[in-house]
């Protein structure tokens, strides 16, 4: 299955991050090893992951 358009964070340098392609599932890959495989999760799980990150306060992120 073709994952579609790969997107990286606008805050990254496009070569040191992860990329995500959204479609029927969220497909994730490492920009430093694009041929090394992908992780595929449901779009519902991807949305929950992003929501949990958005709920964290900046001081919580420093602890991660």
Secondary structure as UniProt FT lines:
FT   STRAND          6..8
FT   TURN            10..11
FT   STRAND          18..22
FT   STRAND          25..30
FT   HELIX           31..36
FT   STRAND          39..42
FT   HELIX           43..55
FT   HELIX           58..63
//
